[in-house]
Amino acid sequence: MIWLVMIASGLMTFAARFSMIGLFRDRELPKLFREILAYVVPSVLAAIIIPDILLVAGQVAVLDNPKIPAFIIAMIAAALTRNVLVTISTGMIALWVIRAVLG
């Protein structure tokens, strides 16, 4: 049963990805579709990052959460430098400093 599920999942994933390649291989994507696709990456990243920032022990924590100011500092670094390594480094250093100050 596990092999059947794995094979079916793989075939469905392949079909979903190949359908876009097969359907739009010889023509340009419609403008509305391209505009919608522009929001996929930011929305996926937000869906991954925001829960990690806001949740502490499974509960939403806003007031005593050192991740929020570190996130804001990292976003400022991202806006100023547009460099992933600088953004991650700045965010981590900010988080470590904030945690050390708060004790």
Secondary structure, DSSP 8 states (H G I E B T S, - for coil): -HHHHHHHHHHHHHHHHHHHHHHSSSS---HHHHHHHTTHHHHHHHHHHHHHHHEETTEE--TT-THHHHHHHHHHHHHHH--HHHHHHHHHHHHHHHHHHH-
